[in-house]
């Protein structure tokens, strides 16, 4: 759990203690309303949480593993660049939820 793999190349980083390194790539800020209206990422609606994928986890991280999709507060984050790509460094306690792989009825489990 201490190293990260992205494709076939491992990241040259080892996370310590309860730290989690996440990637927000592929997570567009746009979303759709219930009626199908596209809401752009630039619209500020209160405090909005964001989704990211875990790419590395420290030895003391118990609730998530590499590859999990997690929910976090974008305002409470530290950004780092590794090999020209931006990542977000968080503590495990700063994560709010982990997305489920899938539920028996075919739903994604991402509706919180």
Order of alpha helices (4+ residues) and beta strands (2+ residues): beta-beta-beta-beta-beta-beta-beta-beta-beta-beta
